């Protein structure tokens, strides 16, 4: 799976928009939260998340990807550093938001209620 500028699925858009909207935290399904390490992530069981944030994939298995073997055996070096890739991806997403944005995917009142219930 490749993420970055030109990602037609806009996989980073929801997180980036919440960052730009200065949300107090980014809520994710516990299974998805294991895969990310950005800003403050609050991992909640699916049953405690608003429907629009529940994972639509099976997260019971671990997902781990590594380029270590490529680096060791083939001498692979990424063309850009991770932070530069995130900077470019963020700039691209801001300049190229999805053609249609479903407001229901950004139901901040429901997210705030889930955060409040956690406390």
Phi and psi restraints in degrees (value plus and minus 20) as a CYANA .aco file:
   2 UNK   PHI    -135.3   -95.3
   2 UNK   PSI     111.2   151.2
   3 UNK   PHI    -135.7   -95.7
   3 UNK   PSI     137.1   177.1
   4 UNK   PHI     120.7   160.7
   4 UNK   PSI    -191.1  -151.1
   5 UNK   PHI     -73.0   -33.0
   5 UNK   PSI     113.2   153.2
   6 UNK   PHI      71.2   111.2
   6 UNK   PSI     -18.1    21.9
   7 UNK   PHI     -85.9   -45.9
   7 UNK   PSI      83.5   123.5
   8 UNK   PHI     -85.5   -45.5
   8 UNK   PSI     -38.5     1.5
   9 UNK   PHI    -107.9   -67.9
   9 UNK   PSI     -27.9    12.1
  10 UNK   PHI      29.8    69.8
  10 UNK   PSI      27.8    67.8
  11 UNK   PHI     -83.8   -43.8
  11 UNK   PSI     -44.3    -4.3
  12 UNK   PHI    -114.5   -74.5
  12 UNK   PSI     -30.4     9.6
  13 UNK   PHI     -79.7   -39.7
  13 UNK   PSI     -66.7   -26.7
  14 UNK   PHI     -81.8   -41.8
  14 UNK   PSI     -61.2   -21.2
  15 UNK   PHI     -87.4   -47.4
  15 UNK   PSI     -66.7   -26.7
  16 UNK   PHI     -82.3   -42.3
  16 UNK   PSI     -62.6   -22.6
  17 UNK   PHI     -82.4   -42.4
  17 UNK   PSI     -61.6   -21.6
  18 UNK   PHI     -84.4   -44.4
  18 UNK   PSI     -55.7   -15.7
  19 UNK   PHI     -85.5   -45.5
  19 UNK   PSI     -67.1   -27.1
  20 UNK   PHI     -83.1   -43.1
  20 UNK   PSI     -53.8   -13.8
  21 UNK   PHI    -100.9   -60.9
  21 UNK   PSI     -16.3    23.7
  22 UNK   PHI      34.9    74.9
  22 UNK   PSI      24.6    64.6
  23 UNK   PHI     -83.8   -43.8
  23 UNK   PSI     126.4   166.4
  24 UNK   PHI     -86.8   -46.8
  24 UNK   PSI     -43.6    -3.6
  25 UNK   PHI    -181.0  -141.0
  25 UNK   PSI     143.8   183.8
  26 UNK   PHI    -130.4   -90.4
  26 UNK   PSI      97.7   137.7
  27 UNK   PHI    -108.1   -68.1
  27 UNK   PSI     114.1   154.1
  28 UNK   PHI    -160.9  -120.9
  28 UNK   PSI     134.4   174.4
  29 UNK   PHI     -79.5   -39.5
  29 UNK   PSI     122.2   162.2
  30 UNK   PHI     -72.9   -32.9
  30 UNK   PSI     -61.0   -21.0
  31 UNK   PHI     -83.7   -43.7
  31 UNK   PSI     -60.1   -20.1
  32 UNK   PHI     -93.4   -53.4
  32 UNK   PSI     -53.5   -13.5
  33 UNK   PHI     -82.1   -42.1
  33 UNK   PSI     -50.4   -10.4
  34 UNK   PHI     -81.7   -41.7
  34 UNK   PSI     -44.6    -4.6
  35 UNK   PHI    -108.6   -68.6
  35 UNK   PSI     -32.8     7.2
  36 UNK   PHI    -140.3  -100.3
  36 UNK   PSI     135.9   175.9
  37 UNK   PHI    -165.6  -125.6
  37 UNK   PSI      52.3    92.3
  38 UNK   PHI    -154.4  -114.4
  38 UNK   PSI     121.9   161.9
  39 UNK   PHI      26.6    66.6
  39 UNK   PSI    -178.3  -138.3
  40 UNK   PHI    -110.1   -70.1
  40 UNK   PSI      99.8   139.8
  41 UNK   PHI    -128.8   -88.8
  41 UNK   PSI     108.5   148.5
  42 UNK   PHI    -125.8   -85.8
  42 UNK   PSI      93.0   133.0
  43 UNK   PHI    -111.8   -71.8
  43 UNK   PSI     101.4   141.4
  44 UNK   PHI    -144.8  -104.8
  44 UNK   PSI     130.4   170.4
  45 UNK   PHI     -80.3   -40.3
  45 UNK   PSI     127.0   167.0
  46 UNK   PHI     -69.9   -29.9
  46 UNK   PSI     -59.8   -19.8
  47 UNK   PHI     -82.8   -42.8
  47 UNK   PSI     -40.7    -0.7
  48 UNK   PHI    -117.8   -77.8
  48 UNK   PSI     -23.2    16.8
  49 UNK   PHI    -114.1   -74.1
  49 UNK   PSI     129.5   169.5
  50 UNK   PHI     -79.7   -39.7
  50 UNK   PSI     129.3   169.3
  51 UNK   PHI     -73.4   -33.4
  51 UNK   PSI     -57.1   -17.1
  52 UNK   PHI     -89.1   -49.1
  52 UNK   PSI     -30.4     9.6
  53 UNK   PHI    -128.7   -88.7
  53 UNK   PSI     -22.1    17.9
  54 UNK   PHI     -90.5   -50.5
  54 UNK   PSI     118.8   158.8
  55 UNK   PHI     -81.0   -41.0
  55 UNK   PSI     118.1   158.1
  56 UNK   PHI    -123.8   -83.8
  56 UNK   PSI      -2.2    37.8
  57 UNK   PHI    -150.1  -110.1
  57 UNK   PSI     141.8   181.8
  58 UNK   PHI     -99.8   -59.8
  58 UNK   PSI      92.4   132.4
  59 UNK   PHI    -122.0   -82.0
  59 UNK   PSI      -6.8    33.2
  60 UNK   PHI     -89.9   -49.9
  60 UNK   PSI     -41.3    -1.3
  61 UNK   PHI    -118.7   -78.7
  61 UNK   PSI     133.3   173.3
  62 UNK   PHI    -100.1   -60.1
  62 UNK   PSI     125.9   165.9
  63 UNK   PHI    -142.3  -102.3
  63 UNK   PSI      97.8   137.8
  64 UNK   PHI    -158.6  -118.6
  64 UNK   PSI     108.5   148.5
  65 UNK   PHI    -143.7  -103.7
  65 UNK   PSI     119.9   159.9
  66 UNK   PHI    -161.5  -121.5
  66 UNK   PSI     120.8   160.8
  67 UNK   PHI    -120.8   -80.8
  67 UNK   PSI      -6.8    33.2
  68 UNK   PHI     -76.6   -36.6
  68 UNK   PSI     -63.6   -23.6
  69 UNK   PHI     -86.3   -46.3
  69 UNK   PSI     -60.7   -20.7
  70 UNK   PHI     -80.7   -40.7
  70 UNK   PSI     -60.5   -20.5
  71 UNK   PHI     -87.3   -47.3
  71 UNK   PSI     -64.6   -24.6
  72 UNK   PHI     -91.2   -51.2
  72 UNK   PSI     -69.8   -29.8
  73 UNK   PHI    -104.8   -64.8
  73 UNK   PSI     -51.0   -11.0
  74 UNK   PHI    -133.9   -93.9
  74 UNK   PSI     -23.3    16.7
  75 UNK   PHI      50.3    90.3
  75 UNK   PSI       4.8    44.8
  76 UNK   PHI     -81.8   -41.8
  76 UNK   PSI     116.2   156.2
  77 UNK   PHI    -148.7  -108.7
  77 UNK   PSI     105.1   145.1
  78 UNK   PHI     -77.5   -37.5
  78 UNK   PSI     123.8   163.8
  79 UNK   PHI     -88.1   -48.1
  79 UNK   PSI     -43.2    -3.2
  80 UNK   PHI    -161.6  -121.6
  80 UNK   PSI     137.6   177.6
  81 UNK   PHI     -93.4   -53.4
  81 UNK   PSI     137.9   177.9
  82 UNK   PHI     -77.1   -37.1
  82 UNK   PSI     -65.6   -25.6
  83 UNK   PHI     -84.2   -44.2
  83 UNK   PSI     -57.2   -17.2
  84 UNK   PHI     -87.9   -47.9
  84 UNK   PSI     -58.0   -18.0
  85 UNK   PHI     -82.7   -42.7
  85 UNK   PSI     -61.7   -21.7
  86 UNK   PHI     -85.5   -45.5
  86 UNK   PSI     -58.8   -18.8
  87 UNK   PHI     -82.4   -42.4
  87 UNK   PSI     -65.7   -25.7
  88 UNK   PHI     -85.3   -45.3
  88 UNK   PSI     -61.6   -21.6
  89 UNK   PHI     -82.7   -42.7
  89 UNK   PSI     -65.1   -25.1
  90 UNK   PHI     -80.8   -40.8
  90 UNK   PSI     -65.2   -25.2
  91 UNK   PHI     -82.5   -42.5
  91 UNK   PSI     -61.8   -21.8
  92 UNK   PHI     -85.8   -45.8
  92 UNK   PSI     -65.0   -25.0
  93 UNK   PHI     -81.5   -41.5
  93 UNK   PSI     -60.7   -20.7
  94 UNK   PHI     -85.9   -45.9
  94 UNK   PSI     -56.8   -16.8
  95 UNK   PHI    -101.2   -61.2
  95 UNK   PSI     -40.5    -0.5
  96 UNK   PHI    -153.4  -113.4
  96 UNK   PSI      42.5    82.5
  97 UNK   PHI     -84.2   -44.2
  97 UNK   PSI     141.7   181.7
  98 UNK   PHI     -75.3   -35.3
  98 UNK   PSI     129.2   169.2
  99 UNK   PHI     -79.3   -39.3
  99 UNK   PSI     -58.1   -18.1
 100 UNK   PHI    -147.5  -107.5
 100 UNK   PSI     117.0   157.0
 101 UNK   PHI    -141.1  -101.1
 101 UNK   PSI      99.0   139.0
 102 UNK   PHI     -98.0   -58.0
 102 UNK   PSI      92.5   132.5
 103 UNK   PHI     -77.7   -37.7
 103 UNK   PSI     -45.3    -5.3
 104 UNK   PHI     -83.7   -43.7
 104 UNK   PSI     -41.9    -1.9
 105 UNK   PHI     -96.9   -56.9
 105 UNK   PSI     -28.2    11.8
 106 UNK   PHI    -146.5  -106.5
 106 UNK   PSI      31.4    71.4
 107 UNK   PHI    -102.9   -62.9
 107 UNK   PSI      62.4   102.4
 108 UNK   PHI     -87.3   -47.3
 108 UNK   PSI     -48.8    -8.8
 109 UNK   PHI     -82.0   -42.0
 109 UNK   PSI     -63.1   -23.1
 110 UNK   PHI     -86.6   -46.6
 110 UNK   PSI     -57.6   -17.6
 111 UNK   PHI     -86.5   -46.5
 111 UNK   PSI     -62.3   -22.3
 112 UNK   PHI     -82.6   -42.6
 112 UNK   PSI     -58.6   -18.6
 113 UNK   PHI     -84.8   -44.8
 113 UNK   PSI     -60.5   -20.5
 114 UNK   PHI     -85.2   -45.2
 114 UNK   PSI     -60.3   -20.3
 115 UNK   PHI     -83.8   -43.8
 115 UNK   PSI     -64.3   -24.3
 116 UNK   PHI     -83.5   -43.5
 116 UNK   PSI     -58.2   -18.2
 117 UNK   PHI     -87.1   -47.1
 117 UNK   PSI     -46.6    -6.6
 118 UNK   PHI     -90.6   -50.6
 118 UNK   PSI     -50.2   -10.2
